[in-house]
Amino acid sequence: MSAMSQELLEYECPCCGGKIEFNSTIQKPQCPYCDTVFEPDALKGYDEALKREASDDMHWDAASHRQWSEEDGVAVYTCKSCAGQIVCDDTTAATACPYCGNPVVMVGKLAGDLKPDLMIPFRLDKNAAKEGLRRHLKGKRLLPKRFRDENRIDEIKGVYVPFWLFDADADASVRYRATRVRSWSDSRYHYTETSHYALLREGTVGFERVPADGSSKMENDLMESIEPYDFGEAVDFQTAYLSGFLADRYDISSEACSQEVNQRIKQTAEQLLAGTTVGYATVIPQHSAVQCRAGKVRYALLPVWLLNTSWKGKTYSFAMNGQTGKFVGNLPVDRKAYWGWLGCLAVGITALAFLLLWCMATLGG
């Protein structure tokens, strides 16, 4: 047995996954399962590409963060009801928890925790938050009318929410199994030829300020929904910006957030590379790897207006981006209106189906 045939016995076919053998008749490597024939040089290049494949390697440097000191003039308050910790300037005598509305008590000066690197100041005030809620309710056909009329705002709080911002250059590579299909006919038969390809796509993508919510009190989907922020207006952190507002104290570390961010970066890089695999009938990813270089983490405070309303004994929470005004929040549904709308939709679909059947019958006749 030749050295080439010995190596091929352990080689996997990129088309079907079977073990490739050396066909002595045609003097070329061939898969006995799908009959694909390979050029030795092409197979060697593919083998070398497989040997170079790496695994994910995504690490972050968070060692350069500053820490609070007592001279910063920042106090920390703790809610006895939900255990939330609120940060504000030391001139605040008393306040209420922005999450549950209960009074909070001062614990003391904040020291030892990480100090924010940057922040985006509030651009919109409390009146803009009220107007945002009014716009949010407008035009909602399935919203109970009494909710719109009787709903009252219980609490509005401007809160700086802690976020971790991740920066990195990501080297990504993805290997795909792809096919192209060609069909033709003669006077007797119809032919279909399927060509199989092993595709390798590589590239570098720069990521800046990939955000991750650092507060367990904030719902992640709510915070993601009010993105994005314009970081062109970001400034270095200054205690003066806290005046009149509260700041949530982070309770999720950057290390705990990194897995979610790594997955977000990996998915984005894979989507970008997938966009280059045009012109094939099928494209199936086989392996992917992302390595991050110069990964850094920064700590930021971003402005959010939180609004709580109550109706029929239930609390409804809303959030508004304090910079852009983007407003989100869940609303109750009028059951009667919902079933009426669903019934109208069903009638419309049924009528359309009958119309299509009538047209087909008419044309067929």
C-alpha positions in Angstrom: 0.0 0.0 0.0 1.4 3.4 -1.0 2.0 6.2 1.5 -0.7 8.2 -0.2 -3.4 5.5 0.1 -2.4 4.9 3.8 -3.0 8.6 4.6 -6.3 8.7 2.7 -7.7 5.8 4.8 -7.9 8.3 7.7 -9.1 11.2 5.6 -12.7 12.5 5.8 -14.5 13.4 2.6 -15.6 17.0 2.7 -18.7 16.2 0.7 -20.3 13.4 2.6 -18.1 12.7 5.6 -17.0 9.2 4.4 -13.4 8.0 4.5 -11.5 8.7 1.3 -9.6 5.9 -0.4 -7.0 5.9 -3.2 -8.5 4.5 -6.5 -5.7 2.7 -8.3 -7.6 2.5 -11.5 -7.9 6.2 -12.0 -4.9 7.0 -9.8 -6.7 9.6 -7.8 -8.2 9.8 -4.3 -11.9 8.9 -4.4 -14.7 8.6 -1.8 -16.3 5.2 -2.1 -19.6 6.5 -0.7 -20.4 9.5 -2.9 -17.9 8.7 -5.7 -16.4 12.1 -5.5 -13.0 12.3 -7.2 -10.3 14.6 -5.8 -7.2 16.1 -7.2 -4.2 15.2 -4.9 -3.0 18.8 -4.7 -6.4 20.1 -3.9 -6.9 17.5 -1.2 -3.5 18.3 0.3 -4.4 22.0 0.5 -7.7 21.2 2.2 -5.9 18.9 4.7 -3.4 21.7 5.5 -6.3 24.2 6.0 -7.9 21.7 8.4 -4.7 21.4 10.4 -4.5 25.2 10.8 -8.0 25.4 12.3 -8.1 26.9 15.7 -10.7 27.1 18.5 -12.3 30.2 20.0 -10.0 32.4 22.1 -11.7 35.5 23.5 -10.2 37.2 26.6 -10.7 40.6 28.0 -8.5 43.0 29.9 -10.3 44.7 32.8 -7.3 45.5 35.0 -7.1 49.2 34.3 -10.3 50.3 36.0 -10.2 53.0 38.7 -11.8 52.7 42.0 -14.0 55.0 44.1 -12.6 56.9 47.0 -14.3 58.7 49.9 -13.1 62.0 48.4 -15.3 61.5 45.3 -18.3 62.6 47.4 -20.6 59.7 46.3 -23.0 58.0 48.7 -24.6 54.5 48.4 -28.1 53.7 49.5 -29.7 50.3 50.0 -33.3 49.3 49.5 -34.5 47.1 52.4 -37.3 45.7 50.2 -35.5 44.5 47.1 -31.9 44.9 48.2 -31.1 47.2 45.3 -28.1 49.5 45.8 -28.4 53.1 44.5 -25.5 55.5 44.0 -25.9 59.3 44.1 -24.1 62.4 45.1 -23.7 62.9 48.9 -26.0 65.9 48.9 -29.0 63.6 48.5 -30.8 63.3 51.9 -33.3 60.6 51.0 -34.8 59.0 47.9 -36.9 56.1 46.8 -35.9 52.9 45.0 -36.4 53.2 41.3 -37.3 49.5 41.0 -39.9 48.9 43.8 -40.6 52.5 44.9 -39.8 51.9 48.6 -37.7 54.3 50.6 -34.0 53.6 50.7 -31.6 54.3 53.6 -28.1 55.7 53.4 -25.3 53.2 54.1 -22.3 55.5 53.8 -19.7 56.8 51.4 -18.9 54.6 48.4 -15.3 53.4 48.3 -13.4 50.4 46.8 -15.9 49.7 44.0 -14.9 50.3 40.4 -15.3 53.8 39.2 -17.0 54.5 35.8 -14.7 55.4 32.9 -17.3 57.3 31.0 -21.0 58.2 30.9 -23.6 59.7 28.6 -25.4 62.6 30.4 -29.2 62.8 30.3 -30.4 64.9 27.4 -34.2 64.4 28.0 -36.0 65.5 31.1 -39.0 64.1 33.1 -41.6 65.8 31.0 -40.1 64.1 27.9 -40.5 60.7 29.7 -44.2 61.5 30.3 -44.7 62.5 26.7 -42.9 59.3 25.7 -45.4 57.2 27.6 -48.3 59.1 26.0 -46.9 58.4 22.5 -46.3 54.8 23.4 -50.0 54.3 24.3 -51.2 56.1 21.2 -52.5 54.0 18.3 -52.6 50.7 20.2 -55.8 49.2 19.0 -55.7 46.2 21.3 -55.0 48.3 24.4 -58.0 48.5 26.8 -59.6 52.0 26.6 -60.0 52.1 30.4 -56.2 51.6 30.8 -55.5 54.6 28.7 -58.1 56.7 30.6 -57.4 55.4 34.2 -53.7 54.6 34.0 -51.6 56.9 36.3 -47.9 57.2 36.6 -46.8 56.1 40.1 -43.1 56.9 39.8 -40.6 58.4 37.3 -36.9 58.1 38.0 -33.9 59.1 36.0 -31.3 56.4 36.6 -27.8 55.9 35.2 -27.6 52.2 34.4 -24.2 50.5 34.7 -23.0 48.9 31.4 -19.8 47.1 30.5 -18.4 48.1 27.1 -16.3 45.6 25.2 -13.8 46.6 22.5 -11.7 44.1 20.4 -10.5 43.1 17.0 -11.8 39.7 16.2 -10.0 37.3 13.7 -12.7 35.0 12.5 -12.6 31.9 10.2 -15.4 29.7 9.0 -15.3 26.5 6.9 -18.3 25.6 4.9 -19.5 22.7 2.8 -21.2 24.1 -0.3 -22.7 22.8 -3.5 -23.5 24.0 -7.0 -26.2 22.3 -9.2 -26.3 22.2 -13.0 -29.1 20.7 -15.0 -29.6 19.9 -18.7 -31.6 17.6 -20.9 -31.3 15.8 -24.2 -33.8 14.0 -26.3 -33.9 11.0 -23.9 -32.8 12.1 -20.4 -32.7 14.9 -17.9 -29.3 15.3 -16.2 -28.4 16.9 -12.9 -24.8 17.5 -11.9 -23.9 18.4 -8.2 -20.5 19.9 -7.5 -19.2 19.9 -4.0 -16.9 22.5 -2.5 -15.1 23.2 0.7 -15.1 26.9 1.3 -12.9 28.8 3.8 -13.7 32.4 4.7 -11.4 34.5 7.0 -11.5 38.1 8.1 -11.0 40.6 10.8 -13.8 42.6 12.3 -13.4 45.5 14.7 -15.9 45.8 17.6 -16.3 48.9 19.6 -18.5 49.4 22.7 -20.4 46.1 22.6 -22.7 46.7 25.6 -23.6 44.4 28.4 -26.0 45.3 31.3 -24.2 45.3 34.6 -27.3 45.4 36.8 -29.3 42.3 37.7 -32.3 44.6 38.6 -32.6 45.7 35.0 -34.2 43.3 32.5 -31.8 42.6 29.7 -34.4 42.6 26.9 -35.7 45.9 28.2 -32.2 47.5 28.1 -31.4 46.0 24.7 -34.6 47.3 23.3 -33.8 51.0 24.1 -30.4 50.7 22.3 -28.5 52.2 20.6 -26.8 55.1 22.3 -24.8 57.8 20.6 -21.3 57.5 22.1 -20.2 60.6 20.3 -21.8 62.5 23.3 -20.0 60.4 25.9 -17.9 62.2 28.5 -15.4 61.2 31.2 -17.2 60.5 34.4 -17.9 63.4 36.7 -19.8 63.3 39.9 -21.6 66.6 38.9 -23.6 64.7 36.3 -25.2 62.6 39.1 -27.0 65.7 40.6 -30.7 65.2 40.4 -30.4 61.6 39.2 -29.6 58.2 40.7 -27.1 55.6 39.5 -27.5 51.9 39.9 -24.6 50.1 41.5 -23.3 47.3 39.3 -23.7 43.8 40.7 -22.7 41.7 37.7 -19.0 41.7 36.9 -17.5 42.2 33.5 -16.2 38.6 33.7 -19.8 37.3 34.2 -21.0 39.3 31.2 -18.1 38.2 28.9 -19.7 34.9 27.8 -22.8 36.7 26.5 -20.6 39.3 24.7 -18.4 36.6 23.2 -21.4 34.9 21.8 -22.7 38.2 20.3 -19.3 38.9 18.7 -19.0 35.4 17.3 -22.5 35.4 15.8 -21.9 38.8 14.2 -18.6 37.7 12.7 -20.1 34.5 11.4 -23.0 36.5 9.8 -20.6 38.8 8.0 -18.5 35.9 6.6 -21.7 34.1 5.6 -22.6 37.1 3.4 -19.6 36.3 1.2 -20.7 32.8 0.3 -22.9 33.8 -2.6 -23.4 31.8 -5.8 -23.9 28.4 -4.3 -27.0 26.2 -4.1 -26.4 25.2 -0.5 -23.9 26.4 2.1 -23.5 24.6 5.4 -21.1 25.8 8.1 -18.8 23.0 9.4 -16.4 24.8 11.7 -15.9 28.3 13.0 -13.4 30.0 15.3 -13.0 33.5 16.6 -9.9 35.0 18.3 -10.1 38.4 20.0 -7.0 40.7 20.0 -6.5 43.7 22.2 -9.8 43.0 24.1 -10.6 45.8 26.6 -13.5 46.4 28.9 -14.7 49.9 30.0 -17.3 50.7 32.7 -20.0 53.2 31.6 -23.2 54.8 33.0 -26.0 55.2 30.5 -29.1 57.3 31.1 -32.5 55.6 31.4 -35.9 56.9 32.5 -37.9 54.3 34.5 -41.7 54.7 34.7 -44.0 52.6 36.8 -47.8 52.6 36.4 -50.5 50.5 38.1 -53.9 49.4 36.9 -56.2 46.8 38.4 -53.7 45.9 41.0 -50.9 45.2 38.5 -47.7 47.2 38.0 -46.5 48.0 34.4 -42.9 49.1 33.9 -41.6 51.2 31.1 -38.1 52.4 30.1 -37.0 55.3 27.9 -33.5 56.0 26.6 -32.6 59.2 28.3 -30.6 60.4 25.4 -32.6 59.4 22.3 -36.1 59.1 23.7 -36.6 55.5 22.4 -39.5 54.1 24.6 -40.4 50.5 25.4 -42.6 48.6 27.8 -45.3 45.9 27.9 -49.0 46.7 27.8 -52.3 44.9 28.7 -54.4 43.5 25.9 -58.2 43.9 25.6 -59.3 40.3 25.2 -62.6 41.2 23.5 -60.8 43.4 20.9 -58.2 40.7 20.4 -60.6 38.0 19.6 -62.6 40.4 17.4 -59.4 41.2 15.5 -58.5 37.5 15.2 -62.0 36.7 13.9 -61.8 39.5 11.2 -58.4 38.1 10.2 -59.7 34.6 9.8 -62.7 35.9 7.7 -60.3 37.8 5.5 -58.0 34.8 5.0 -61.0 32.5 4.2 -62.4 35.0 1.7 -59.0 35.3 0.0 -58.7 31.5 -0.2 -62.2 31.2 -1.9 -61.2 34.0 -4.3 -58.0 32.2 -5.3 -59.9 28.9 -5.8 -62.5 30.7 -7.9 -59.8 32.3 -10.1 -58.1 28.9 -10.6 -61.4 27.2 -11.5 -62.3 30.0 -13.9 -58.9 30.0 -15.6 -58.9 26.2 -15.7 -62.3 26.2 -17.4 
